[in-house]
Amino acid sequence: MWKIKLTLLPLPRYRYQVINPNQLWVTLLILIVSGLLTQQACTSTPPPSRILVEEPTRFVRLEVTTRASKRPNGHPWVIQEEELAKILGTFTVNPRANLSRGDKFGYMAVPQLAQSSLAFTQPQRRFLAEYLSDALQQATPLEEALFYMEEPQPQDITLLTSGGVFFHDGQLHILVANFRLPTIGQAEPLKVKANPLTVLAPPEYQLVPGAQGTVRDYSTWEQFLLALPQEFIIKQETPQTHSSSTISQKEQHEEPGLSNSSSLTDKLRELDTMKAEGLITEEEFHSIRAKLLNSY
């Protein structure tokens, strides 16, 4: 008869460690903090731009900027389109011959502006005034209105103009990062389109504001370490706001840019002056004139 002998192997010994309750809470806290940081990293994408107008060669949009995040602006802020066009019309330029890229790159022959000529053409003033005034009315305190414009030239050359506008402490700030900067190809335009406040090269022109404006002087270390836009500060004595007086003017068919004079003759003369200076189009002139005549 067969006998079966069973041999029992010894079971492995497991060591059990008693977890300290304090260590458990610390571990849970670390896991929770790690999860929150991971979620924040996944969702901390920059806020999207708000586009006011976007065309193949120009655009105006609103963006949250680092400067505004540290020092909130006075937005939304109302400025009439005609007033902003008048401010832009006071800007002149002085060429800087020693910094001209046309001398460095002979093949980039671009037309140069004459001494003390107007900085912005009438179509540029009309475009910027229309959409920048609208942007400032829609902007939050953390946003700035950014603009970009191209002037196509022969031989695949493009003149870039870009910058931004914001309102702070009763003053209108106009930033010009690039002004009629000659470029070839798409690399530099794409870079400026991504951030219109990017300065690609030292300015060829020195911009000069009108009597109401001043130029911000950067410190020596700022000029040495940073490529900063030209900044112009336009003092606004009576900042415009959404007030009952503005609404009452609209109800009384008062047109923007005209004074509150009760004389129809004075208003018509002001309207003729605005048309002669290019602040309004022919159609706008006839439309406003008809409203004035009908309101008296």
C-alpha positions as CSV (number, residue, x, y, z in Angstrom):
1,M,0.0,0.0,0.0
2,W,1.3,3.3,-1.0
3,K,1.8,6.0,1.6
4,I,1.6,9.7,0.6
5,K,3.6,12.1,2.7
6,L,2.6,15.7,2.5
7,T,5.1,18.3,3.4
8,L,3.8,21.7,4.4
9,L,6.0,24.5,3.3
10,P,6.3,27.4,5.7
11,L,4.3,30.4,4.8
12,P,6.2,33.6,4.2
13,R,6.2,36.0,7.0
14,Y,4.9,39.5,6.2
15,R,5.8,42.4,8.2
16,Y,3.0,44.8,9.0
17,Q,3.9,48.4,9.8
18,V,1.6,50.5,11.7
19,I,1.1,53.9,9.9
20,N,1.3,56.9,12.0
21,P,-1.9,58.9,11.6
22,N,0.1,62.1,11.3
23,Q,2.0,60.6,8.4
24,L,-1.2,59.6,6.7
25,W,-2.6,63.2,6.9
26,V,0.6,64.6,5.5
27,T,0.6,62.1,2.6
28,L,-3.0,62.9,1.8
29,L,-2.3,66.6,1.9
30,I,0.6,66.2,-0.5
31,L,-1.5,64.2,-2.9
32,I,-4.3,66.9,-2.8
33,V,-1.8,69.8,-3.4
34,S,-0.2,67.9,-6.2
35,G,-3.5,67.3,-7.9
36,L,-4.5,70.9,-7.6
37,L,-1.2,72.1,-9.1
38,T,-1.5,69.6,-12.0
39,Q,-5.0,70.8,-12.7
40,Q,-3.9,74.5,-12.6
41,A,-1.0,73.7,-14.9
42,C,-3.4,72.1,-17.4
43,T,-5.9,75.0,-17.3
44,S,-3.5,78.0,-17.0
45,T,-3.6,78.8,-20.7
46,P,-3.5,82.5,-21.6
47,P,-6.9,84.2,-22.1
48,P,-8.0,84.4,-25.7
49,S,-7.7,87.6,-27.7
50,R,-10.9,89.5,-28.4
51,I,-10.7,90.5,-32.1
52,L,-12.4,93.8,-33.1
53,V,-11.4,93.6,-36.7
54,E,-9.1,91.3,-38.6
55,E,-8.1,91.8,-42.2
56,P,-5.2,90.3,-44.3
57,T,-3.0,93.3,-43.7
58,R,-4.3,94.8,-40.4
59,F,-6.2,94.1,-37.3
60,V,-7.2,95.5,-33.9
61,R,-7.8,93.2,-30.9
62,L,-8.0,93.3,-27.1
63,E,-5.5,91.3,-25.0
64,V,-4.7,90.9,-21.3
65,T,-1.2,92.2,-20.8
66,T,1.3,91.8,-17.9
67,R,1.5,95.6,-17.4
68,A,-2.3,95.8,-17.0
69,S,-2.3,92.8,-14.7
70,K,0.1,94.6,-12.3
71,R,-1.5,98.0,-12.8
72,P,-5.2,97.9,-13.9
73,N,-6.3,100.4,-16.5
74,G,-9.3,102.7,-16.4
75,H,-11.3,100.7,-18.9
76,P,-13.9,100.7,-20.2
77,W,-13.4,104.3,-21.4
78,V,-15.2,106.4,-24.0
79,I,-13.4,108.5,-26.5
80,Q,-15.1,109.6,-29.7
81,E,-13.8,108.4,-33.0
82,E,-13.3,111.9,-34.3
83,E,-11.3,113.0,-31.2
84,L,-9.0,110.0,-31.5
85,A,-8.5,110.6,-35.2
86,K,-7.6,114.2,-34.4
87,I,-5.0,113.1,-31.8
88,L,-3.4,110.7,-34.3
89,G,-3.4,113.4,-36.9
90,T,-1.1,115.5,-34.7
91,F,1.7,112.9,-34.8
92,T,4.7,113.8,-37.0
93,V,8.0,111.9,-37.6
94,N,11.6,112.8,-38.0
95,P,13.8,110.2,-39.8
96,R,16.9,108.9,-38.1
97,A,19.4,108.5,-40.9
98,N,22.0,106.8,-38.7
99,L,19.6,104.0,-37.8
100,S,18.1,103.4,-41.3
101,R,17.9,99.8,-42.3
102,G,17.8,101.0,-45.9
103,D,21.5,101.9,-45.6
104,K,22.3,98.5,-44.1
105,F,20.3,96.5,-46.6
106,G,20.6,98.1,-50.0
107,Y,18.1,95.8,-51.6
108,M,15.4,97.0,-49.3
109,A,14.8,100.3,-51.1
110,V,11.7,101.7,-49.5
111,P,10.2,105.2,-49.7
112,Q,11.3,107.4,-46.8
113,L,9.1,109.9,-45.2
114,A,10.1,113.5,-45.4
115,Q,11.4,115.5,-42.5
116,S,8.5,116.3,-40.0
117,S,5.8,114.7,-42.2
118,L,2.6,113.3,-40.8
119,A,3.1,109.9,-39.2
120,F,-0.2,108.3,-40.2
121,T,-2.1,108.6,-43.5
122,Q,-5.7,109.5,-43.6
123,P,-6.9,105.9,-44.2
124,Q,-4.7,104.7,-41.3
125,R,-6.1,107.4,-39.0
126,R,-9.6,106.5,-39.9
127,F,-9.0,102.8,-39.4
128,L,-7.3,103.2,-36.1
129,A,-9.7,105.8,-34.7
130,E,-12.8,103.7,-35.6
131,Y,-11.7,100.4,-34.0
132,L,-9.4,101.6,-31.2
133,S,-12.2,103.9,-29.9
134,D,-14.5,100.9,-30.0
135,A,-11.9,98.7,-28.3
136,L,-11.4,101.1,-25.4
137,Q,-15.1,101.1,-24.7
138,Q,-15.2,97.3,-24.6
139,A,-11.9,96.7,-22.8
140,T,-11.7,95.5,-19.2
141,P,-9.1,97.0,-16.7
142,L,-6.7,94.1,-17.5
143,E,-6.8,94.5,-21.3
144,E,-5.1,96.8,-23.8
145,A,-6.1,97.5,-27.4
146,L,-3.4,96.2,-29.8
147,F,-3.1,97.1,-33.5
148,Y,-1.1,95.9,-36.5
149,M,-0.8,97.4,-40.1
150,E,1.1,96.4,-43.2
151,E,2.1,98.5,-46.2
152,P,3.0,96.1,-49.1
153,Q,5.9,97.4,-51.2
154,P,7.6,96.1,-54.4
155,Q,10.0,93.1,-54.3
156,D,8.1,91.4,-51.5
157,I,8.9,94.1,-49.0
158,T,6.4,95.0,-46.2
159,L,6.4,98.0,-44.0
160,L,5.2,97.1,-40.5
161,T,3.5,99.4,-38.0
162,S,2.3,97.9,-34.7
163,G,1.6,99.0,-31.1
164,G,-1.1,99.4,-28.5
165,V,-3.4,101.9,-26.7
166,F,-4.7,102.0,-23.1
167,F,-6.1,104.6,-20.7
168,H,-4.7,105.0,-17.2
169,D,-5.0,107.7,-14.6
170,G,-6.7,110.2,-16.8
171,Q,-4.1,109.8,-19.6
172,L,-4.2,108.1,-23.0
173,H,-1.1,106.0,-23.6
174,I,-0.2,105.2,-27.2
175,L,2.6,102.6,-27.8
176,V,4.4,102.3,-31.1
177,A,6.6,99.2,-31.2
178,N,7.3,99.2,-34.9
179,F,6.8,102.1,-37.3
180,R,7.1,101.6,-41.1
181,L,9.7,98.9,-40.4
182,P,10.9,97.2,-43.7
183,T,10.8,93.4,-43.7
184,I,11.1,90.7,-46.3
185,G,9.3,87.3,-46.0
186,Q,6.8,86.2,-43.5
187,A,8.9,85.4,-40.4
188,E,9.0,88.9,-38.9
189,P,5.4,89.7,-39.8
190,L,4.2,86.5,-38.1
191,K,6.2,87.4,-35.0
192,V,4.7,90.8,-34.7
193,K,1.2,89.5,-35.4
194,A,1.5,87.2,-32.5
195,N,2.6,90.1,-30.3
196,P,2.2,93.6,-31.8
197,L,4.2,95.1,-28.9
198,T,7.3,93.2,-30.0
199,V,10.1,95.5,-31.0
200,L,12.0,94.0,-34.0
201,A,14.6,96.7,-34.5
202,P,15.6,100.2,-33.3
203,P,13.2,102.7,-34.8
204,E,14.1,104.5,-38.0
205,Y,11.8,107.3,-37.2
206,Q,11.4,109.5,-34.1
207,L,7.7,110.1,-33.6
208,V,6.6,113.4,-32.2
209,P,3.2,113.9,-30.6
210,G,1.1,117.0,-30.8
211,A,0.9,119.8,-28.2
212,Q,-1.2,117.6,-25.9
213,G,1.3,114.7,-25.9
214,T,4.5,113.9,-24.2
215,V,7.1,111.2,-24.8
216,R,7.9,108.8,-21.9
217,D,11.6,108.8,-21.1
218,Y,12.9,105.4,-20.2
219,S,15.8,105.0,-17.7
220,T,19.3,104.1,-18.9
221,W,19.1,100.5,-17.7
222,E,15.7,100.0,-19.4
223,Q,17.1,101.3,-22.7
224,F,20.1,99.1,-22.3
225,L,18.4,95.8,-21.3
226,L,15.0,96.0,-22.9
227,A,13.6,96.7,-26.4
228,L,10.7,98.9,-25.4
229,P,8.1,100.6,-27.6
230,Q,8.0,104.3,-28.0
231,E,5.3,105.5,-25.5
232,F,3.3,108.7,-25.9
233,I,1.1,110.1,-23.1
234,I,-1.8,112.2,-24.1
235,K,-3.3,114.1,-21.2
236,Q,-7.1,114.1,-21.1
237,E,-8.4,116.9,-19.0
238,T,-12.0,115.6,-18.8
239,P,-12.1,111.9,-19.4
240,Q,-15.3,110.9,-21.1
241,T,-17.5,108.3,-19.4
242,H,-20.9,106.7,-20.0
243,S,-22.9,109.4,-18.3
244,S,-26.3,110.9,-18.5
245,S,-24.9,113.9,-20.3
246,T,-23.6,111.7,-23.1
247,I,-27.0,110.0,-23.4
248,S,-28.8,113.3,-23.4
249,Q,-26.6,114.6,-26.2
250,K,-27.5,111.5,-28.3
251,E,-31.2,112.1,-27.6
252,Q,-30.8,115.6,-28.8
253,H,-29.2,114.5,-32.1
254,E,-25.9,116.0,-31.2
255,E,-23.2,114.6,-33.5
256,P,-19.8,113.5,-32.0
257,G,-17.0,116.0,-32.5
258,L,-19.2,119.0,-32.7
259,S,-19.4,121.6,-29.9
260,N,-22.6,122.2,-27.8
261,S,-23.1,125.6,-29.4
262,S,-26.8,126.4,-30.1
263,S,-25.9,128.1,-33.3
264,L,-26.6,126.1,-36.4
265,T,-24.2,128.2,-38.4
266,D,-21.3,127.4,-36.0
267,K,-22.1,123.7,-36.2
268,L,-22.1,123.7,-40.0
269,R,-18.8,125.5,-40.0
270,E,-17.3,122.9,-37.7
271,L,-18.6,120.2,-39.9
272,D,-17.0,121.8,-42.9
273,T,-13.7,122.0,-41.1
274,M,-13.9,118.3,-40.1
275,K,-14.5,117.4,-43.7
276,A,-11.6,119.5,-44.9
277,E,-9.2,117.9,-42.4
278,G,-10.2,114.5,-43.5
279,L,-11.8,113.5,-40.1
280,I,-15.0,112.4,-41.7
281,T,-15.9,111.0,-45.1
282,E,-18.1,112.5,-47.7
283,E,-21.0,110.3,-46.8
284,E,-20.6,111.0,-43.1
285,F,-20.5,114.8,-43.9
286,H,-23.9,114.7,-45.7
287,S,-25.5,112.4,-43.1
288,I,-24.5,114.6,-40.2
289,R,-25.4,117.8,-42.1
290,A,-28.9,116.4,-42.8
291,K,-29.4,115.5,-39.1
292,L,-28.4,119.0,-38.0
293,L,-30.8,120.7,-40.4
294,N,-33.6,118.4,-39.4
295,S,-33.0,119.1,-35.7
296,Y,-33.5,122.9,-36.0
